[in-house]
Amino acid sequence: MPSTHCTIRSSRLCALLLCATALCLGCHKKDETVAPEVYVQAAHPEQASISEQISADATLMPLAQAAISPKVTAPVKKFYVQRGATVKAGQLLAILENSDLSAAALDNKGSYTAAQATYETATRATVPEDYTKAQLDLAQAKANLDLNQSIVNARTQLLAEGAIPGRDLDTAKATLVQSQAAYDIARQHLESVQKVSNKAALENAQGQLTSAKGKYLGAEAQLSYTEIRSPINGVITDRPLFAGETAAAGAPLLTVMDTSALIAKLHIAQIQAQQMSLGAAASITVPGISDPVPAKVSLISPALDPGSTTVEVWLRVENPKATLKAGTPVHATITGRTAPKTTLVPSQAIQSGPDGNSRFVMVIGPDGAAHKKTVTLGIQTPEDTQILSGLDPNDMVISTGGYGLDDGTKVKIGTDPNAKPDDDAKPGVGKPAAGKDAADK
């Protein structure tokens, strides 16, 4: 009996021990349950080139524009173009009433013709004749002077010989004095003709001719103002009046725009403009056109805008088919500095530190957990960001699902099979990767 009692007691103790062991094992397994993993998308940094993209809003302006205003006030006699017409530089666009101006021009032309005739007469007849006559008068006076001098000499000798009375010598001397005076007058007259009279006569005739010509050209100019011509090649974009209405001097009568190329004017920060060069590639996004339109930097202002301290930049956009319209608001993107063969990560992988200045990315460590790595950024675009320091080529950078993860959180590359469509926007929930992320997965 005692042995039997002992056996039963031992069996009960074993059963209790087994139950206790089972309970302990159950509790231990419950305590050691592995925390759930967070699904993310990740990839190694890429070695590629990146270019800075400078974006700003702009408005398309014509390459050239002319608001043509008449210089005289007169009714419109006739228009030769309609709005939308393509015109060439120098083409006649409209003509104003000009009968009075035409008559004034004709009158001044007659006065100019008469002045030309007077000038011809003065230069080819009057002035030469006066000069020739002065020369002949001087020659005749010289001959008379020489003759009278020889008479005085001869009578002086005859008087000395007693052949003639003294009265004859006195008469000869008086005649000689008169001849000398006539000679002096003729000589002075010739000199005045040479130095003054001829020059004054020519200048007087030239002055009258110039005055008549000026009046004639002025009348012709007034008449020409009634002919409205295009100063540039382009398209008529505005024509506010109709034939018969009065065009006021200084008020736009026609507007011509050269839209063969358009200019997008935008303002950017000075530090961005310093990295830019003429001819740099650019593009504009135009409402209603699906694809970006190529452009080029055609002007970089040498001075800052005093109001905004920004730099004005012009982009030239070719428009041979007149698809683009002046005045259209667009969004412009300019290619700035370029970094070749540099380290790139998706821009969505970049996160900001608590101070708002530092930047970091989440990488997957050898332990399968997410860890922060502080990085230094370079060029940034909406798609990629240049990493100057802080990453190794073998780092697995979390591109999607890393926002809000704590350091040390277990992660798994892939898509959460239990994720709902709305979970894509929640932190820690990964989306299917695209591009290089999908390949790495």
C-alpha positions in Angstrom: 0.0 0.0 0.0 2.6 2.6 0.8 4.3 2.1 -2.5 1.1 2.5 -4.4 0.3 5.7 -2.6 3.7 7.0 -3.4 3.3 6.3 -7.1 0.0 8.1 -7.3 1.5 11.1 -5.5 4.4 11.2 -7.9 2.1 11.1 -10.9 0.1 14.1 -9.6 3.3 16.1 -9.0 4.5 15.4 -12.6 1.1 16.5 -13.9 1.3 19.7 -11.9 4.9 20.4 -13.1 3.8 19.8 -16.7 0.9 22.2 -16.4 3.1 24.8 -14.8 5.7 24.4 -17.5 3.1 24.7 -20.2 1.8 27.9 -18.6 5.2 29.4 -18.3 6.0 28.5 -21.9 2.8 30.0 -23.1 3.5 33.2 -21.1 7.0 33.4 -22.5 5.9 33.0 -26.1 3.3 35.7 -25.6 5.9 38.1 -24.2 8.4 37.5 -27.1 5.9 38.3 -29.9 7.9 40.1 -32.7 6.8 43.7 -33.4 5.1 44.2 -36.9 7.3 45.4 -39.7 6.7 48.6 -41.7 6.6 48.3 -45.5 8.7 50.8 -47.4 10.3 51.4 -50.8 14.1 51.8 -50.9 17.0 51.9 -53.3 20.7 52.6 -53.4 21.9 56.2 -54.3 22.2 56.8 -58.0 25.3 58.2 -59.8 24.0 60.5 -62.5 24.0 64.2 -63.6 21.6 66.7 -62.3 20.8 70.3 -63.4 19.3 73.0 -61.3 15.8 73.9 -62.4 14.8 77.6 -61.8 11.0 78.1 -62.1 8.9 81.3 -62.1 5.7 82.6 -63.6 5.9 84.9 -66.6 3.8 86.5 -69.4 4.5 86.1 -73.1 5.3 89.4 -74.8 5.9 90.1 -78.5 9.4 90.2 -79.9 8.6 93.7 -81.2 5.6 95.9 -81.0 4.6 99.2 -82.6 1.5 101.3 -81.6 1.4 103.5 -84.7 0.1 107.0 -84.1 -0.3 109.7 -86.8 1.5 113.0 -86.4 -1.3 115.0 -87.8 -5.0 115.1 -87.0 -7.1 114.2 -90.0 -10.0 111.9 -91.1 -9.0 108.4 -92.2 -9.3 108.3 -96.0 -8.8 104.6 -96.4 -7.5 101.5 -94.6 -5.5 98.9 -96.5 -5.4 96.2 -93.8 -7.7 94.5 -91.3 -7.0 93.2 -87.8 -5.1 89.9 -88.1 -3.4 90.9 -91.4 0.3 90.0 -91.8 2.3 93.1 -92.9 5.9 93.9 -93.9 8.1 96.8 -92.7 7.4 99.9 -94.9 4.0 98.6 -96.1 1.2 101.2 -96.5 -1.5 100.5 -93.9 -3.7 103.6 -94.1 -3.9 107.0 -95.6 -5.5 110.2 -94.1 -7.2 113.1 -95.9 -4.4 115.3 -97.3 -5.6 117.6 -100.0 -4.6 120.8 -98.1 -1.2 119.4 -97.3 -0.7 118.3 -100.9 -1.4 121.8 -102.1 1.0 123.3 -99.6 3.7 121.0 -100.7 3.1 121.9 -104.3 3.3 125.6 -103.5 6.6 125.2 -101.6 8.0 123.1 -104.4 7.4 126.0 -106.8 9.3 128.4 -104.4 12.1 125.9 -104.2 12.4 125.6 -107.9 12.5 129.5 -108.3 15.2 129.6 -105.6 17.2 127.0 -107.5 17.0 129.2 -110.7 18.1 132.3 -108.7 21.1 130.4 -107.3 22.1 129.1 -110.7 21.9 132.7 -112.1 24.0 134.1 -109.3 26.7 131.5 -109.4 27.0 131.1 -113.2 26.2 134.7 -114.5 25.9 137.6 -112.1 28.9 136.9 -109.8 31.3 136.0 -112.7 30.2 139.0 -114.7 30.7 141.4 -111.8 34.2 140.0 -111.3 35.1 140.2 -114.9 33.9 143.8 -115.1 35.9 144.8 -112.0 39.0 143.3 -113.6 38.4 145.2 -116.9 37.8 148.5 -115.1 41.1 148.0 -113.2 43.0 147.3 -116.4 41.6 150.4 -118.1 42.4 152.6 -115.1 45.9 151.2 -115.1 46.3 152.0 -118.8 45.1 155.6 -118.3 47.5 156.0 -115.4 50.5 154.7 -117.4 49.6 157.0 -120.3 49.2 160.1 -118.2 52.5 159.3 -116.4 54.3 159.1 -119.7 52.8 162.5 -120.7 53.9 164.1 -117.5 57.4 162.7 -118.0 57.5 164.0 -121.6 56.3 167.5 -120.8 58.6 167.7 -117.9 61.5 167.3 -120.3 60.0 169.6 -122.9 59.5 172.3 -120.2 63.2 171.9 -119.2 64.1 172.6 -122.8 61.7 175.5 -123.0 59.7 173.9 -125.7 56.3 174.2 -123.9 54.8 176.5 -121.4 54.5 175.4 -117.8 50.7 175.4 -118.1 50.9 172.3 -120.3 52.9 170.4 -117.6 50.4 171.4 -114.9 47.5 170.2 -117.0 49.3 166.8 -117.5 50.0 166.5 -113.8 46.3 167.2 -113.0 45.2 164.5 -115.4 47.8 162.1 -113.9 46.3 162.6 -110.4 42.8 161.9 -111.7 44.1 158.7 -113.4 45.8 157.6 -110.2 42.5 158.1 -108.3 40.5 156.2 -110.9 43.1 153.4 -110.7 43.0 153.2 -106.9 39.2 153.0 -107.0 39.2 150.3 -109.6 41.7 148.3 -107.6 39.8 148.5 -104.4 36.6 147.6 -106.2 38.2 144.5 -107.6 39.5 143.5 -104.2 36.0 144.0 -102.6 34.5 141.9 -105.4 37.0 139.2 -104.8 36.8 139.2 -101.0 33.3 140.3 -100.2 30.8 140.9 -103.0 31.2 137.5 -104.7 31.1 135.6 -101.4 28.1 137.6 -100.1 26.2 137.2 -103.4 26.9 133.4 -103.3 25.9 133.1 -99.7 22.7 135.1 -100.3 21.7 132.9 -103.2 22.6 129.8 -101.2 20.6 131.0 -98.2 17.5 131.6 -100.3 17.8 128.2 -101.8 18.3 126.5 -98.5 15.3 128.3 -97.0 13.1 127.4 -99.9 14.3 123.8 -99.8 13.6 123.6 -96.0 10.0 124.8 -96.5 9.5 122.4 -99.3 10.8 119.4 -97.3 8.7 120.5 -94.3 5.6 120.5 -96.5 6.5 117.1 -98.0 7.0 115.7 -94.5 3.6 117.0 -93.4 2.1 115.3 -96.4 4.0 112.0 -95.7 2.6 111.9 -92.2 -0.8 111.2 -93.8 0.6 107.9 -95.1 0.6 105.4 -92.2 3.3 102.7 -92.8 4.4 99.7 -90.7 7.8 100.2 -89.1 8.2 96.4 -88.5 7.2 93.0 -89.8 4.3 91.6 -87.9 0.6 91.1 -87.5 -2.1 93.8 -87.1 -3.5 93.2 -83.6 -5.6 96.4 -83.1 -7.4 98.8 -85.4 -9.9 100.9 -83.3 -11.2 103.3 -86.1 -13.0 102.9 -89.3 -12.6 104.9 -92.6 -14.1 108.3 -92.3 -13.4 108.7 -88.6 -10.9 111.3 -87.4 -7.5 110.1 -86.3 -6.1 112.3 -83.5 -2.4 113.1 -83.5 -0.6 111.0 -80.9 -3.5 108.5 -80.5 -2.8 104.9 -81.6 -4.4 104.2 -85.0 -2.9 100.7 -85.6 -0.9 98.2 -83.5 1.6 95.9 -85.1 3.2 93.0 -83.2 6.0 90.8 -84.3 5.0 87.4 -82.9 7.4 85.2 -85.0 9.1 84.9 -81.6 7.8 85.7 -78.1 9.6 86.9 -75.0 8.8 85.5 -71.5 9.9 88.0 -68.9 10.4 86.7 -65.4 12.2 87.8 -62.2 14.5 85.5 -60.3 16.8 85.8 -57.3 20.2 87.2 -57.8 22.0 84.1 -56.5 20.2 82.0 -59.2 20.9 84.5 -61.9 24.6 84.3 -61.2 24.6 80.7 -62.1 22.9 81.4 -65.4 24.3 82.2 -68.9 22.9 83.5 -72.1 21.6 80.8 -74.4 20.8 78.5 -71.5 18.1 76.0 -72.2 14.6 76.6 -70.8 11.0 75.6 -71.3 7.6 77.1 -70.7 4.4 75.4 -69.8 1.5 77.0 -71.7 -2.2 76.5 -70.7 -3.9 74.3 -73.3 -0.6 72.9 -74.6 0.3 69.5 -73.1 4.0 69.4 -73.9 6.5 72.0 -72.6 7.6 74.5 -75.3 11.4 74.9 -75.6 13.0 78.4 -75.0 16.4 80.0 -74.5 17.7 82.7 -72.2 18.1 85.8 -74.4 18.7 88.5 -71.8 19.9 88.7 -68.2 19.5 92.2 -66.8 22.8 93.7 -65.7 21.1 95.5 -62.8 18.7 94.5 -60.0 15.1 95.6 -60.0 15.1 98.4 -57.4 11.7 97.4 -56.1 12.1 93.6 -55.7 16.0 93.3 -55.8 15.5 90.5 -58.3 17.0 90.1 -61.8 14.9 90.3 -64.9 15.5 87.5 -67.3 14.1 87.1 -70.9 13.4 83.8 -72.5 13.0 83.8 -76.3 10.4 81.4 -77.6 10.2 80.7 -81.3 6.7 80.9 -82.7 6.8 80.3 -86.4 3.3 78.9 -86.7 1.7 81.6 -84.4 0.5 78.9 -82.0 1.4 81.0 -78.9 -0.4 84.3 -78.2 1.1 87.4 -76.7 -0.3 88.1 -73.2 -0.6 84.4 -72.2 0.5 83.7 -68.6 3.0 80.8 -68.6 5.2 78.9 -66.1 8.9 79.0 -67.1 11.6 76.6 -66.1 15.3 77.4 -66.8 18.2 75.0 -66.6 20.8 76.4 -64.3 24.1 74.9 -63.0 24.8 71.2 -63.7 26.6 68.7 -61.6 27.8 65.7 -63.6 28.2 62.2 -62.2 27.0 63.0 -58.7 25.1 61.1 -55.9 21.4 61.4 -56.3 18.4 60.2 -54.2 14.7 60.8 -54.7 13.6 64.2 -53.4 10.8 62.6 -51.4 13.4 60.8 -49.3 14.7 64.0 -47.9 13.3 65.0 -44.4 13.9 68.0 -42.2 15.3 67.9 -38.7 13.6 69.4 -35.7 15.6 72.7 -36.1 14.2 73.1 -39.6 17.8 73.6 -41.0 19.3 70.1 -41.0 18.3 67.4 -43.5 18.4 63.7 -43.1 17.3 60.5 -44.9 16.2 57.1 -43.5 18.4 54.2 -44.5 17.9 50.4 -43.9 20.7 49.1 -41.8 22.1 45.5 -41.7 19.8 44.8 -38.8 16.7 45.4 -41.1 15.8 48.6 -39.2 15.5 52.2 -40.3 18.2 54.6 -39.2 18.6 58.4 -39.7 21.6 59.7 -41.6 22.3 63.5 -41.7 23.1 64.6 -45.2 24.3 67.8 -47.0 22.2 68.7 -50.0 23.2 70.3 -53.3 21.0 70.8 -56.3 17.4 69.9 -55.8 14.6 69.2 -58.4 11.1 67.9 -57.8 12.4 64.4 -58.7 15.9 64.1 -57.4 18.3 65.7 -54.9 22.1 65.9 -55.0 23.8 64.6 -51.9 27.1 66.2 -51.2 28.0 64.3 -48.1 26.6 61.9 -45.5 25.8 58.8 -47.7 27.7 55.8 -48.9 27.0 54.2 -52.3 25.9 51.0 -50.6 23.3 52.6 -48.3 19.7 51.5 -48.9 17.8 54.8 -48.8 14.1 54.7 -48.0 12.3 56.6 -50.7 8.7 56.0 -49.8 7.3 55.2 -46.4 10.1 56.7 -44.3 8.3 59.8 -43.1 7.7 59.7 -39.4 9.6 56.5 -38.7 11.5 56.2 -35.5 15.1 55.3 -35.5 15.4 51.5 -35.1 11.9 50.7 -36.6 11.9 47.3 -38.4 11.1 47.8 -42.0 10.5 45.6 -45.0 10.9 46.5 -48.7 7.6 45.9 -50.5 3.9 46.7 -50.4 1.8 46.0 -47.4 -0.7 43.4 -48.5 -3.2 44.6 -45.9 -2.9 48.3 -46.9 -6.0 50.2 -47.9 -6.1 52.6 -50.9 -6.2 55.5 -48.4 -3.1 54.2 -46.6 -0.8 55.5 -49.3 -0.6 58.8 -47.6 0.0 57.5 -44.1 3.5 57.5 -42.6 5.2 54.2 -42.6 3.1 52.6 -45.3 5.0 52.0 -48.6 3.7 52.4 -52.1 4.8 50.3 -55.1 8.1 51.6 -56.3 8.6 53.0 -59.8 11.8 53.2 -61.8 15.0 52.3 -60.0 13.1 51.5 -56.7 11.1 48.8 -58.4 14.2 47.3 -59.9 16.0 47.3 -56.6 13.0 45.7 -54.9 
